[in-house]
Amino acid sequence: MLKTKYNEPSVKYTTVLPKGCLDALRELSEKNIISSVNHGIRTAVEEFVAQLKKQEYILSVREAANDEAFLKRTADAHSDFINADADMAVNDEW
């Protein structure tokens, strides 16, 4: 079974594409710009999913920036570990 960049097995799935898109992918494949129509579709879907996940992450970070409890926990954690690097430089036990 073919592995994707997500290191998962591929699953065969049927979808409907506009004829013009399929024709363009076939042309790109014939010109060796992409290795195959399937590869072009798979790459486009992977990039689309990655873009949506990035947008989702950015939205969650924006929401967290307005969450007082999250900001307090972050500041507390920062305070707890602010001297950790300096302590390691002085105390070479590790």
PyMOL Python script that loads the backbone (N, CA, C, O; Angstrom):
from pymol import cmd

cmd.read_pdbstr("""\
ATOM      1  N   MET A   1       0.839  -1.180   0.000  1.00  0.00           N
ATOM      2  CA  MET A   1       0.000   0.000   0.000  1.00  0.00           C
ATOM      3  C   MET A   1       0.884   1.244   0.000  1.00  0.00           C
ATOM      4  O   MET A   1       1.885   1.297   0.716  1.00  0.00           O
ATOM      5  N   LEU A   2       0.519   2.241  -0.798  1.00  0.00           N
ATOM      6  CA  LEU A   2       1.275   3.483  -0.924  1.00  0.00           C
ATOM      7  C   LEU A   2       1.170   4.309   0.347  1.00  0.00           C
ATOM      8  O   LEU A   2       0.085   4.462   0.908  1.00  0.00           O
ATOM      9  N   LYS A   3       2.301   4.841   0.802  1.00  0.00           N
ATOM     10  CA  LYS A   3       2.321   5.717   1.979  1.00  0.00           C
ATOM     11  C   LYS A   3       2.282   7.173   1.519  1.00  0.00           C
ATOM     12  O   LYS A   3       2.864   7.519   0.491  1.00  0.00           O
ATOM     13  N   THR A   4       1.596   8.022   2.280  1.00  0.00           N
ATOM     14  CA  THR A   4       1.541   9.441   1.973  1.00  0.00           C
ATOM     15  C   THR A   4       2.552  10.177   2.841  1.00  0.00           C
ATOM     16  O   THR A   4       3.239   9.559   3.654  1.00  0.00           O
ATOM     17  N   LYS A   5       2.646  11.477   2.676  1.00  0.00           N
ATOM     18  CA  LYS A   5       3.571  12.249   3.498  1.00  0.00           C
ATOM     19  C   LYS A   5       3.130  12.244   4.950  1.00  0.00           C
ATOM     20  O   LYS A   5       3.912  12.592   5.835  1.00  0.00           O
ATOM     21  N   TYR A   6       1.887  11.853   5.208  1.00  0.00           N
ATOM     22  CA  TYR A   6       1.399  11.732   6.574  1.00  0.00           C
ATOM     23  C   TYR A   6       1.798  10.389   7.173  1.00  0.00           C
ATOM     24  O   TYR A   6       1.406  10.068   8.295  1.00  0.00           O
ATOM     25  N   ASN A   7       2.576   9.603   6.430  1.00  0.00           N
ATOM     26  CA  ASN A   7       3.055   8.294   6.870  1.00  0.00           C
ATOM     27  C   ASN A   7       1.894   7.371   7.229  1.00  0.00           C
ATOM     28  O   ASN A   7       1.951   6.623   8.205  1.00  0.00           O
ATOM     29  N   GLU A   8       0.853   7.442   6.428  1.00  0.00           N
ATOM     30  CA  GLU A   8      -0.318   6.599   6.598  1.00  0.00           C
ATOM     31  C   GLU A   8      -0.573   5.858   5.296  1.00  0.00           C
ATOM     32  O   GLU A   8      -0.169   6.314   4.227  1.00  0.00           O
ATOM     33  N   PRO A   9      -1.235   4.728   5.386  1.00  0.00           N
ATOM     34  CA  PRO A   9      -1.601   4.049   4.143  1.00  0.00           C
ATOM     35  C   PRO A   9      -2.607   4.888   3.348  1.00  0.00           C
ATOM     36  O   PRO A   9      -3.435   5.594   3.924  1.00  0.00           O
ATOM     37  N   SER A  10      -2.522   4.802   2.048  1.00  0.00           N
ATOM     38  CA  SER A  10      -3.487   5.489   1.196  1.00  0.00           C
ATOM     39  C   SER A  10      -4.780   4.691   1.135  1.00  0.00           C
ATOM     40  O   SER A  10      -4.787   3.473   1.308  1.00  0.00           O
ATOM     41  N   VAL A  11      -5.864   5.397   0.889  1.00  0.00           N
ATOM     42  CA  VAL A  11      -7.173   4.773   0.752  1.00  0.00           C
ATOM     43  C   VAL A  11      -7.742   5.188  -0.592  1.00  0.00           C
ATOM     44  O   VAL A  11      -7.717   6.366  -0.951  1.00  0.00           O
ATOM     45  N   LYS A  12      -8.245   4.236  -1.318  1.00  0.00           N
ATOM     46  CA  LYS A  12      -8.847   4.540  -2.602  1.00  0.00           C
ATOM     47  C   LYS A  12     -10.192   5.224  -2.355  1.00  0.00           C
ATOM     48  O   LYS A  12     -11.009   4.741  -1.572  1.00  0.00           O
ATOM     49  N   TYR A  13     -10.413   6.359  -3.036  1.00  0.00           N
ATOM     50  CA  TYR A  13     -11.623   7.139  -2.836  1.00  0.00           C
ATOM     51  C   TYR A  13     -12.023   7.740  -4.177  1.00  0.00           C
ATOM     52  O   TYR A  13     -11.179   8.271  -4.899  1.00  0.00           O
ATOM     53  N   THR A  14     -13.283   7.660  -4.505  1.00  0.00           N
ATOM     54  CA  THR A  14     -13.765   8.212  -5.769  1.00  0.00           C
ATOM     55  C   THR A  14     -14.335   9.595  -5.521  1.00  0.00           C
ATOM     56  O   THR A  14     -15.074   9.808  -4.559  1.00  0.00           O
ATOM     57  N   THR A  15     -13.992  10.531  -6.387  1.00  0.00           N
ATOM     58  CA  THR A  15     -14.500  11.897  -6.271  1.00  0.00           C
ATOM     59  C   THR A  15     -14.847  12.420  -7.653  1.00  0.00           C
ATOM     60  O   THR A  15     -14.510  11.804  -8.664  1.00  0.00           O
ATOM     61  N   VAL A  16     -15.508  13.537  -7.689  1.00  0.00           N
ATOM     62  CA  VAL A  16     -15.882  14.169  -8.948  1.00  0.00           C
ATOM     63  C   VAL A  16     -15.098  15.474  -9.072  1.00  0.00           C
ATOM     64  O   VAL A  16     -15.100  16.306  -8.165  1.00  0.00           O
ATOM     65  N   LEU A  17     -14.430  15.633 -10.215  1.00  0.00           N
ATOM     66  CA  LEU A  17     -13.639  16.838 -10.483  1.00  0.00           C
ATOM     67  C   LEU A  17     -14.179  17.528 -11.732  1.00  0.00           C
ATOM     68  O   LEU A  17     -14.738  16.876 -12.614  1.00  0.00           O
ATOM     69  N   PRO A  18     -14.013  18.838 -11.805  1.00  0.00           N
ATOM     70  CA  PRO A  18     -14.362  19.517 -13.054  1.00  0.00           C
ATOM     71  C   PRO A  18     -13.480  18.994 -14.190  1.00  0.00           C
ATOM     72  O   PRO A  18     -12.283  18.774 -14.006  1.00  0.00           O
ATOM     73  N   LYS A  19     -14.083  18.800 -15.360  1.00  0.00           N
ATOM     74  CA  LYS A  19     -13.355  18.247 -16.499  1.00  0.00           C
ATOM     75  C   LYS A  19     -12.120  19.077 -16.824  1.00  0.00           C
ATOM     76  O   LYS A  19     -11.068  18.527 -17.152  1.00  0.00           O
ATOM     77  N   GLY A  20     -12.242  20.390 -16.736  1.00  0.00           N
ATOM     78  CA  GLY A  20     -11.106  21.262 -17.047  1.00  0.00           C
ATOM     79  C   GLY A  20      -9.925  21.021 -16.126  1.00  0.00           C
ATOM     80  O   GLY A  20      -8.775  21.059 -16.564  1.00  0.00           O
ATOM     81  N   CYS A  21     -10.200  20.773 -14.844  1.00  0.00           N
ATOM     82  CA  CYS A  21      -9.116  20.493 -13.892  1.00  0.00           C
ATOM     83  C   CYS A  21      -8.440  19.170 -14.234  1.00  0.00           C
ATOM     84  O   CYS A  21      -7.213  19.070 -14.229  1.00  0.00           O
ATOM     85  N   LEU A  22      -9.242  18.168 -14.527  1.00  0.00           N
ATOM     86  CA  LEU A  22      -8.679  16.861 -14.871  1.00  0.00           C
ATOM     87  C   LEU A  22      -7.866  16.945 -16.151  1.00  0.00           C
ATOM     88  O   LEU A  22      -6.783  16.368 -16.247  1.00  0.00           O
ATOM     89  N   ASP A  23      -8.395  17.671 -17.141  1.00  0.00           N
ATOM     90  CA  ASP A  23      -7.649  17.855 -18.395  1.00  0.00           C
ATOM     91  C   ASP A  23      -6.319  18.561 -18.140  1.00  0.00           C
ATOM     92  O   ASP A  23      -5.295  18.189 -18.713  1.00  0.00           O
ATOM     93  N   ALA A  24      -6.337  19.581 -17.279  1.00  0.00           N
ATOM     94  CA  ALA A  24      -5.104  20.317 -16.967  1.00  0.00           C
ATOM     95  C   ALA A  24      -4.104  19.406 -16.261  1.00  0.00           C
ATOM     96  O   ALA A  24      -2.908  19.455 -16.548  1.00  0.00           O
ATOM     97  N   LEU A  25      -4.585  18.580 -15.343  1.00  0.00           N
ATOM     98  CA  LEU A  25      -3.694  17.645 -14.651  1.00  0.00           C
ATOM     99  C   LEU A  25      -3.098  16.629 -15.619  1.00  0.00           C
ATOM    100  O   LEU A  25      -1.915  16.299 -15.528  1.00  0.00           O
ATOM    101  N   ARG A  26      -3.912  16.137 -16.540  1.00  0.00           N
ATOM    102  CA  ARG A  26      -3.397  15.185 -17.542  1.00  0.00           C
ATOM    103  C   ARG A  26      -2.321  15.839 -18.397  1.00  0.00           C
ATOM    104  O   ARG A  26      -1.294  15.227 -18.688  1.00  0.00           O
ATOM    105  N   GLU A  27      -2.559  17.085 -18.797  1.00  0.00           N
ATOM    106  CA  GLU A  27      -1.578  17.812 -19.601  1.00  0.00           C
ATOM    107  C   GLU A  27      -0.274  18.010 -18.826  1.00  0.00           C
ATOM    108  O   GLU A  27       0.814  17.820 -19.371  1.00  0.00           O
ATOM    109  N   LEU A  28      -0.390  18.391 -17.557  1.00  0.00           N
ATOM    110  CA  LEU A  28       0.806  18.560 -16.725  1.00  0.00           C
ATOM    111  C   LEU A  28       1.562  17.243 -16.577  1.00  0.00           C
ATOM    112  O   LEU A  28       2.793  17.226 -16.556  1.00  0.00           O
ATOM    113  N   SER A  29       0.832  16.160 -16.475  1.00  0.00           N
ATOM    114  CA  SER A  29       1.456  14.842 -16.358  1.00  0.00           C
ATOM    115  C   SER A  29       2.157  14.458 -17.661  1.00  0.00           C
ATOM    116  O   SER A  29       3.277  13.948 -17.640  1.00  0.00           O
ATOM    117  N   GLU A  30       1.503  14.702 -18.784  1.00  0.00           N
ATOM    118  CA  GLU A  30       2.096  14.380 -20.087  1.00  0.00           C
ATOM    119  C   GLU A  30       3.370  15.188 -20.331  1.00  0.00           C
ATOM    120  O   GLU A  30       4.286  14.711 -21.002  1.00  0.00           O
ATOM    121  N   LYS A  31       3.434  16.408 -19.791  1.00  0.00           N
ATOM    122  CA  LYS A  31       4.617  17.246 -19.943  1.00  0.00           C
ATOM    123  C   LYS A  31       5.652  16.972 -18.852  1.00  0.00           C
ATOM    124  O   LYS A  31       6.669  17.660 -18.768  1.00  0.00           O
ATOM    125  N   ASN A  32       5.388  15.961 -18.015  1.00  0.00           N
ATOM    126  CA  ASN A  32       6.266  15.575 -16.907  1.00  0.00           C
ATOM    127  C   ASN A  32       6.482  16.703 -15.898  1.00  0.00           C
ATOM    128  O   ASN A  32       7.524  16.766 -15.246  1.00  0.00           O
ATOM    129  N   ILE A  33       5.506  17.585 -15.773  1.00  0.00           N
ATOM    130  CA  ILE A  33       5.568  18.626 -14.753  1.00  0.00           C
ATOM    131  C   ILE A  33       5.149  18.039 -13.414  1.00  0.00           C
ATOM    132  O   ILE A  33       5.673  18.419 -12.367  1.00  0.00           O
ATOM    133  N   ILE A  34       4.205  17.116 -13.456  1.00  0.00           N
ATOM    134  CA  ILE A  34       3.851  16.306 -12.291  1.00  0.00           C
ATOM    135  C   ILE A  34       4.007  14.849 -12.699  1.00  0.00           C
ATOM    136  O   ILE A  34       3.913  14.520 -13.881  1.00  0.00           O
ATOM    137  N   SER A  35       4.243  13.985 -11.737  1.00  0.00           N
ATOM    138  CA  SER A  35       4.518  12.591 -12.088  1.00  0.00           C
ATOM    139  C   SER A  35       3.276  11.840 -12.552  1.00  0.00           C
ATOM    140  O   SER A  35       3.377  10.906 -13.347  1.00  0.00           O
ATOM    141  N   SER A  36       2.110  12.240 -12.063  1.00  0.00           N
ATOM    142  CA  SER A  36       0.862  11.595 -12.474  1.00  0.00           C
ATOM    143  C   SER A  36      -0.312  12.474 -12.056  1.00  0.00           C
ATOM    144  O   SER A  36      -0.165  13.375 -11.230  1.00  0.00           O
ATOM    145  N   VAL A  37      -1.472  12.200 -12.635  1.00  0.00           N
ATOM    146  CA  VAL A  37      -2.687  12.907 -12.237  1.00  0.00           C
ATOM    147  C   VAL A  37      -2.967  12.636 -10.764  1.00  0.00           C
ATOM    148  O   VAL A  37      -3.293  13.552 -10.009  1.00  0.00           O
ATOM    149  N   ASN A  38      -2.839  11.375 -10.360  1.00  0.00           N
ATOM    150  CA  ASN A  38      -3.088  11.012  -8.964  1.00  0.00           C
ATOM    151  C   ASN A  38      -2.160  11.776  -8.025  1.00  0.00           C
ATOM    152  O   ASN A  38      -2.595  12.275  -6.987  1.00  0.00           O
ATOM    153  N   HIS A  39      -0.893  11.867  -8.386  1.00  0.00           N
ATOM    154  CA  HIS A  39       0.068  12.595  -7.559  1.00  0.00           C
ATOM    155  C   HIS A  39      -0.320  14.070  -7.454  1.00  0.00           C
ATOM    156  O   HIS A  39      -0.230  14.657  -6.376  1.00  0.00           O
ATOM    157  N   GLY A  40      -0.745  14.664  -8.551  1.00  0.00           N
ATOM    158  CA  GLY A  40      -1.166  16.056  -8.540  1.00  0.00           C
ATOM    159  C   GLY A  40      -2.360  16.281  -7.625  1.00  0.00           C
ATOM    160  O   GLY A  40      -2.398  17.253  -6.872  1.00  0.00           O
ATOM    161  N   ILE A  41      -3.329  15.384  -7.693  1.00  0.00           N
ATOM    162  CA  ILE A  41      -4.515  15.496  -6.842  1.00  0.00           C
ATOM    163  C   ILE A  41      -4.132  15.304  -5.384  1.00  0.00           C
ATOM    164  O   ILE A  41      -4.546  16.081  -4.524  1.00  0.00           O
ATOM    165  N   ARG A  42      -3.342  14.273  -5.101  1.00  0.00           N
ATOM    166  CA  ARG A  42      -2.940  13.988  -3.718  1.00  0.00           C
ATOM    167  C   ARG A  42      -2.151  15.161  -3.123  1.00  0.00           C
ATOM    168  O   ARG A  42      -2.375  15.552  -1.977  1.00  0.00           O
ATOM    169  N   THR A  43      -1.230  15.715  -3.910  1.00  0.00           N
ATOM    170  CA  THR A  43      -0.439  16.846  -3.436  1.00  0.00           C
ATOM    171  C   THR A  43      -1.325  18.057  -3.166  1.00  0.00           C
ATOM    172  O   THR A  43      -1.154  18.743  -2.158  1.00  0.00           O
ATOM    173  N   ALA A  44      -2.269  18.319  -4.063  1.00  0.00           N
ATOM    174  CA  ALA A  44      -3.174  19.459  -3.876  1.00  0.00           C
ATOM    175  C   ALA A  44      -4.008  19.284  -2.614  1.00  0.00           C
ATOM    176  O   ALA A  44      -4.193  20.237  -1.857  1.00  0.00           O
ATOM    177  N   VAL A  45      -4.511  18.084  -2.382  1.00  0.00           N
ATOM    178  CA  VAL A  45      -5.324  17.831  -1.185  1.00  0.00           C
ATOM    179  C   VAL A  45      -4.470  17.969   0.069  1.00  0.00           C
ATOM    180  O   VAL A  45      -4.906  18.583   1.044  1.00  0.00           O
ATOM    181  N   GLU A  46      -3.259  17.409   0.063  1.00  0.00           N
ATOM    182  CA  GLU A  46      -2.370  17.520   1.236  1.00  0.00           C
ATOM    183  C   GLU A  46      -2.066  18.991   1.538  1.00  0.00           C
ATOM    184  O   GLU A  46      -2.087  19.397   2.699  1.00  0.00           O
ATOM    185  N   GLU A  47      -1.787  19.782   0.515  1.00  0.00           N
ATOM    186  CA  GLU A  47      -1.488  21.196   0.723  1.00  0.00           C
ATOM    187  C   GLU A  47      -2.719  21.953   1.213  1.00  0.00           C
ATOM    188  O   GLU A  47      -2.606  22.841   2.058  1.00  0.00           O
ATOM    189  N   PHE A  48      -3.889  21.608   0.690  1.00  0.00           N
ATOM    190  CA  PHE A  48      -5.128  22.241   1.119  1.00  0.00           C
ATOM    191  C   PHE A  48      -5.409  21.937   2.587  1.00  0.00           C
ATOM    192  O   PHE A  48      -5.771  22.833   3.350  1.00  0.00           O
ATOM    193  N   VAL A  49      -5.244  20.686   2.980  1.00  0.00           N
ATOM    194  CA  VAL A  49      -5.459  20.294   4.380  1.00  0.00           C
ATOM    195  C   VAL A  49      -4.453  21.015   5.285  1.00  0.00           C
ATOM    196  O   VAL A  49      -4.823  21.516   6.347  1.00  0.00           O
ATOM    197  N   ALA A  50      -3.203  21.067   4.874  1.00  0.00           N
ATOM    198  CA  ALA A  50      -2.176  21.750   5.675  1.00  0.00           C
ATOM    199  C   ALA A  50      -2.520  23.231   5.840  1.00  0.00           C
ATOM    200  O   ALA A  50      -2.348  23.789   6.924  1.00  0.00           O
ATOM    201  N   GLN A  51      -2.997  23.863   4.785  1.00  0.00           N
ATOM    202  CA  GLN A  51      -3.368  25.279   4.843  1.00  0.00           C
ATOM    203  C   GLN A  51      -4.537  25.484   5.815  1.00  0.00           C
ATOM    204  O   GLN A  51      -4.517  26.416   6.619  1.00  0.00           O
ATOM    205  N   LEU A  52      -5.537  24.633   5.745  1.00  0.00           N
ATOM    206  CA  LEU A  52      -6.681  24.757   6.654  1.00  0.00           C
ATOM    207  C   LEU A  52      -6.277  24.510   8.100  1.00  0.00           C
ATOM    208  O   LEU A  52      -6.756  25.197   9.003  1.00  0.00           O
ATOM    209  N   LYS A  53      -5.399  23.534   8.329  1.00  0.00           N
ATOM    210  CA  LYS A  53      -4.933  23.260   9.693  1.00  0.00           C
ATOM    211  C   LYS A  53      -4.133  24.444  10.236  1.00  0.00           C
ATOM    212  O   LYS A  53      -4.231  24.767  11.419  1.00  0.00           O
ATOM    213  N   LYS A  54      -3.348  25.086   9.385  1.00  0.00           N
ATOM    214  CA  LYS A  54      -2.585  26.259   9.812  1.00  0.00           C
ATOM    215  C   LYS A  54      -3.536  27.387  10.186  1.00  0.00           C
ATOM    216  O   LYS A  54      -3.337  28.057  11.199  1.00  0.00           O
ATOM    217  N   GLN A  55      -4.570  27.601   9.372  1.00  0.00           N
ATOM    218  CA  GLN A  55      -5.558  28.636   9.689  1.00  0.00           C
ATOM    219  C   GLN A  55      -6.270  28.321  11.003  1.00  0.00           C
ATOM    220  O   GLN A  55      -6.526  29.218  11.806  1.00  0.00           O
ATOM    221  N   GLU A  56      -6.586  27.053  11.217  1.00  0.00           N
ATOM    222  CA  GLU A  56      -7.237  26.627  12.456  1.00  0.00           C
ATOM    223  C   GLU A  56      -6.329  26.895  13.659  1.00  0.00           C
ATOM    224  O   GLU A  56      -6.795  27.358  14.701  1.00  0.00           O
ATOM    225  N   TYR A  57      -5.042  26.605  13.513  1.00  0.00           N
ATOM    226  CA  TYR A  57      -4.072  26.848  14.586  1.00  0.00           C
ATOM    227  C   TYR A  57      -3.971  28.339  14.904  1.00  0.00           C
ATOM    228  O   TYR A  57      -3.980  28.733  16.070  1.00  0.00           O
ATOM    229  N   ILE A  58      -3.877  29.159  13.864  1.00  0.00           N
ATOM    230  CA  ILE A  58      -3.785  30.607  14.060  1.00  0.00           C
ATOM    231  C   ILE A  58      -5.016  31.116  14.788  1.00  0.00           C
ATOM    232  O   ILE A  58      -4.900  31.953  15.683  1.00  0.00           O
ATOM    233  N   LEU A  59      -6.187  30.628  14.422  1.00  0.00           N
ATOM    234  CA  LEU A  59      -7.416  31.036  15.095  1.00  0.00           C
ATOM    235  C   LEU A  59      -7.394  30.632  16.571  1.00  0.00           C
ATOM    236  O   LEU A  59      -7.810  31.404  17.434  1.00  0.00           O
ATOM    237  N   SER A  60      -6.910  29.422  16.857  1.00  0.00           N
ATOM    238  CA  SER A  60      -6.871  28.974  18.253  1.00  0.00           C
ATOM    239  C   SER A  60      -5.875  29.803  19.074  1.00  0.00           C
ATOM    240  O   SER A  60      -6.118  30.071  20.250  1.00  0.00           O
ATOM    241  N   VAL A  61      -4.766  30.207  18.467  1.00  0.00           N
ATOM    242  CA  VAL A  61      -3.790  31.049  19.171  1.00  0.00           C
ATOM    243  C   VAL A  61      -4.395  32.425  19.439  1.00  0.00           C
ATOM    244  O   VAL A  61      -4.199  32.993  20.513  1.00  0.00           O
ATOM    245  N   ARG A  62      -5.123  32.956  18.471  1.00  0.00           N
ATOM    246  CA  ARG A  62      -5.790  34.253  18.674  1.00  0.00           C
ATOM    247  C   ARG A  62      -6.806  34.170  19.811  1.00  0.00           C
ATOM    248  O   ARG A  62      -6.914  35.081  20.632  1.00  0.00           O
ATOM    249  N   GLU A  63      -7.548  33.062  19.846  1.00  0.00           N
ATOM    250  CA  GLU A  63      -8.521  32.872  20.920  1.00  0.00           C
ATOM    251  C   GLU A  63      -7.811  32.748  22.267  1.00  0.00           C
ATOM    252  O   GLU A  63      -8.270  33.301  23.266  1.00  0.00           O
ATOM    253  N   ALA A  64      -6.698  32.027  22.296  1.00  0.00           N
ATOM    254  CA  ALA A  64      -5.946  31.854  23.539  1.00  0.00           C
ATOM    255  C   ALA A  64      -5.402  33.193  24.031  1.00  0.00           C
ATOM    256  O   ALA A  64      -5.300  33.414  25.238  1.00  0.00           O
ATOM    257  N   ALA A  65      -5.056  34.075  23.118  1.00  0.00           N
ATOM    258  CA  ALA A  65      -4.517  35.379  23.494  1.00  0.00           C
ATOM    259  C   ALA A  65      -5.539  36.234  24.240  1.00  0.00           C
ATOM    260  O   ALA A  65      -5.179  37.206  24.903  1.00  0.00           O
ATOM    261  N   ASN A  66      -6.796  35.870  24.129  1.00  0.00           N
ATOM    262  CA  ASN A  66      -7.859  36.592  24.835  1.00  0.00           C
ATOM    263  C   ASN A  66      -8.375  35.827  26.045  1.00  0.00           C
ATOM    264  O   ASN A  66      -9.328  36.260  26.692  1.00  0.00           O
ATOM    265  N   ASP A  67      -7.758  34.700  26.352  1.00  0.00           N
ATOM    266  CA  ASP A  67      -8.196  33.856  27.467  1.00  0.00           C
ATOM    267  C   ASP A  67      -7.343  34.183  28.694  1.00  0.00           C
ATOM    268  O   ASP A  67      -6.167  33.824  28.756  1.00  0.00           O
ATOM    269  N   GLU A  68      -7.941  34.860  29.657  1.00  0.00           N
ATOM    270  CA  GLU A  68      -7.196  35.306  30.849  1.00  0.00           C
ATOM    271  C   GLU A  68      -6.553  34.143  31.598  1.00  0.00           C
ATOM    272  O   GLU A  68      -5.411  34.255  32.043  1.00  0.00           O
ATOM    273  N   ALA A  69      -7.267  33.030  31.746  1.00  0.00           N
ATOM    274  CA  ALA A  69      -6.720  31.879  32.473  1.00  0.00           C
ATOM    275  C   ALA A  69      -5.507  31.309  31.743  1.00  0.00           C
ATOM    276  O   ALA A  69      -4.512  30.957  32.376  1.00  0.00           O
ATOM    277  N   PHE A  70      -5.584  31.217  30.413  1.00  0.00           N
ATOM    278  CA  PHE A  70      -4.456  30.728  29.621  1.00  0.00           C
ATOM    279  C   PHE A  70      -3.252  31.657  29.773  1.00  0.00           C
ATOM    280  O   PHE A  70      -2.128  31.195  29.970  1.00  0.00           O
ATOM    281  N   LEU A  71      -3.487  32.961  29.680  1.00  0.00           N
ATOM    282  CA  LEU A  71      -2.396  33.925  29.797  1.00  0.00           C
ATOM    283  C   LEU A  71      -1.738  33.846  31.177  1.00  0.00           C
ATOM    284  O   LEU A  71      -0.519  33.967  31.291  1.00  0.00           O
ATOM    285  N   LYS A  72      -2.539  33.643  32.218  1.00  0.00           N
ATOM    286  CA  LYS A  72      -1.977  33.525  33.566  1.00  0.00           C
ATOM    287  C   LYS A  72      -1.127  32.268  33.680  1.00  0.00           C
ATOM    288  O   LYS A  72      -0.017  32.319  34.211  1.00  0.00           O
ATOM    289  N   ARG A  73      -1.638  31.128  33.184  1.00  0.00           N
ATOM    290  CA  ARG A  73      -0.858  29.884  33.243  1.00  0.00           C
ATOM    291  C   ARG A  73       0.451  30.026  32.468  1.00  0.00           C
ATOM    292  O   ARG A  73       1.491  29.537  32.909  1.00  0.00           O
ATOM    293  N   THR A  74       0.401  30.686  31.329  1.00  0.00           N
ATOM    294  CA  THR A  74       1.600  30.883  30.518  1.00  0.00           C
ATOM    295  C   THR A  74       2.611  31.756  31.255  1.00  0.00           C
ATOM    296  O   THR A  74       3.803  31.449  31.272  1.00  0.00           O
ATOM    297  N   ALA A  75       2.143  32.835  31.860  1.00  0.00           N
ATOM    298  CA  ALA A  75       3.041  33.723  32.611  1.00  0.00           C
ATOM    299  C   ALA A  75       3.631  32.998  33.816  1.00  0.00           C
ATOM    300  O   ALA A  75       4.813  33.161  34.120  1.00  0.00           O
ATOM    301  N   ASP A  76       2.813  32.194  34.510  1.00  0.00           N
ATOM    302  CA  ASP A  76       3.304  31.437  35.663  1.00  0.00           C
ATOM    303  C   ASP A  76       4.373  30.427  35.242  1.00  0.00           C
ATOM    304  O   ASP A  76       5.401  30.291  35.906  1.00  0.00           O
ATOM    305  N   ALA A  77       4.131  29.727  34.146  1.00  0.00           N
ATOM    306  CA  ALA A  77       5.111  28.752  33.659  1.00  0.00           C
ATOM    307  C   ALA A  77       6.404  29.450  33.263  1.00  0.00           C
ATOM    308  O   ALA A  77       7.495  28.948  33.538  1.00  0.00           O
ATOM    309  N   HIS A  78       6.285  30.590  32.628  1.00  0.00           N
ATOM    310  CA  HIS A  78       7.473  31.354  32.241  1.00  0.00           C
ATOM    311  C   HIS A  78       8.273  31.748  33.486  1.00  0.00           C
ATOM    312  O   HIS A  78       9.497  31.624  33.516  1.00  0.00           O
ATOM    313  N   SER A  79       7.565  32.221  34.504  1.00  0.00           N
ATOM    314  CA  SER A  79       8.242  32.614  35.751  1.00  0.00           C
ATOM    315  C   SER A  79       8.923  31.424  36.412  1.00  0.00           C
ATOM    316  O   SER A  79      10.022  31.550  36.953  1.00  0.00           O
ATOM    317  N   ASP A  80       8.267  30.268  36.367  1.00  0.00           N
ATOM    318  CA  ASP A  80       8.829  29.076  37.000  1.00  0.00           C
ATOM    319  C   ASP A  80      10.128  28.621  36.345  1.00  0.00           C
ATOM    320  O   ASP A  80      10.995  28.063  37.018  1.00  0.00           O
ATOM    321  N   PHE A  81      10.274  28.849  35.053  1.00  0.00           N
ATOM    322  CA  PHE A  81      11.421  28.313  34.326  1.00  0.00           C
ATOM    323  C   PHE A  81      12.367  29.382  33.792  1.00  0.00           C
ATOM    324  O   PHE A  81      13.290  29.060  33.043  1.00  0.00           O
ATOM    325  N   ILE A  82      12.167  30.626  34.151  1.00  0.00           N
ATOM    326  CA  ILE A  82      12.966  31.718  33.582  1.00  0.00           C
ATOM    327  C   ILE A  82      14.462  31.563  33.871  1.00  0.00           C
ATOM    328  O   ILE A  82      15.294  31.958  33.055  1.00  0.00           O
ATOM    329  N   ASN A  83      14.803  30.992  35.022  1.00  0.00           N
ATOM    330  CA  ASN A  83      16.214  30.860  35.377  1.00  0.00           C
ATOM    331  C   ASN A  83      16.789  29.471  35.090  1.00  0.00           C
ATOM    332  O   ASN A  83      17.936  29.195  35.445  1.00  0.00           O
ATOM    333  N   ALA A  84      16.025  28.612  34.465  1.00  0.00           N
ATOM    334  CA  ALA A  84      16.474  27.236  34.236  1.00  0.00           C
ATOM    335  C   ALA A  84      17.759  27.182  33.409  1.00  0.00           C
ATOM    336  O   ALA A  84      18.676  26.437  33.753  1.00  0.00           O
ATOM    337  N   ASP A  85      17.839  27.945  32.343  1.00  0.00           N
ATOM    338  CA  ASP A  85      19.047  27.932  31.505  1.00  0.00           C
ATOM    339  C   ASP A  85      20.247  28.468  32.265  1.00  0.00           C
ATOM    340  O   ASP A  85      21.348  27.926  32.170  1.00  0.00           O
ATOM    341  N   ALA A  86      20.030  29.517  33.006  1.00  0.00           N
ATOM    342  CA  ALA A  86      21.140  30.098  33.785  1.00  0.00           C
ATOM    343  C   ALA A  86      21.611  29.112  34.850  1.00  0.00           C
ATOM    344  O   ALA A  86      22.811  28.985  35.092  1.00  0.00           O
ATOM    345  N   ASP A  87      20.669  28.413  35.488  1.00  0.00           N
ATOM    346  CA  ASP A  87      21.033  27.424  36.499  1.00  0.00           C
ATOM    347  C   ASP A  87      21.858  26.295  35.894  1.00  0.00           C
ATOM    348  O   ASP A  87      22.814  25.825  36.511  1.00  0.00           O
ATOM    349  N   MET A  88      21.501  25.866  34.712  1.00  0.00           N
ATOM    350  CA  MET A  88      22.233  24.778  34.052  1.00  0.00           C
ATOM    351  C   MET A  88      23.639  25.215  33.677  1.00  0.00           C
ATOM    352  O   MET A  88      24.574  24.416  33.736  1.00  0.00           O
ATOM    353  N   ALA A  89      23.798  26.466  33.294  1.00  0.00           N
ATOM    354  CA  ALA A  89      25.123  26.970  32.911  1.00  0.00           C
ATOM    355  C   ALA A  89      26.054  27.000  34.121  1.00  0.00           C
ATOM    356  O   ALA A  89      27.254  26.758  33.989  1.00  0.00           O
ATOM    357  N   VAL A  90      25.499  27.297  35.304  1.00  0.00           N
ATOM    358  CA  VAL A  90      26.298  27.400  36.509  1.00  0.00           C
ATOM    359  C   VAL A  90      26.489  26.021  37.142  1.00  0.00           C
ATOM    360  O   VAL A  90      27.593  25.680  37.566  1.00  0.00           O
ATOM    361  N   ASN A  91      25.450  25.253  37.206  1.00  0.00           N
ATOM    362  CA  ASN A  91      25.455  23.949  37.845  1.00  0.00           C
ATOM    363  C   ASN A  91      25.558  22.877  36.773  1.00  0.00           C
ATOM    364  O   ASN A  91      24.551  22.503  36.172  1.00  0.00           O
ATOM    365  N   ASP A  92      26.747  22.388  36.530  1.00  0.00           N
ATOM    366  CA  ASP A  92      27.016  21.480  35.409  1.00  0.00           C
ATOM    367  C   ASP A  92      26.873  20.016  35.821  1.00  0.00           C
ATOM    368  O   ASP A  92      27.682  19.184  35.408  1.00  0.00           O
ATOM    369  N   GLU A  93      25.859  19.682  36.629  1.00  0.00           N
ATOM    370  CA  GLU A  93      25.675  18.316  37.105  1.00  0.00           C
ATOM    371  C   GLU A  93      25.230  17.367  35.982  1.00  0.00           C
ATOM    372  O   GLU A  93      25.535  16.176  36.039  1.00  0.00           O
ATOM    373  N   TRP A  94      24.542  17.851  35.001  1.00  0.00           N
ATOM    374  CA  TRP A  94      23.993  16.989  33.966  1.00  0.00           C
ATOM    375  C   TRP A  94      25.066  16.687  32.979  1.00  0.00           C
ATOM    376  O   TRP A  94      24.827  15.969  32.007  1.00  0.00           O
TER     377      TRP A  94
END
""", "prot")
cmd.dss("prot")
cmd.show_as("cartoon", "prot")
cmd.util.cbc("prot")
cmd.orient("prot")
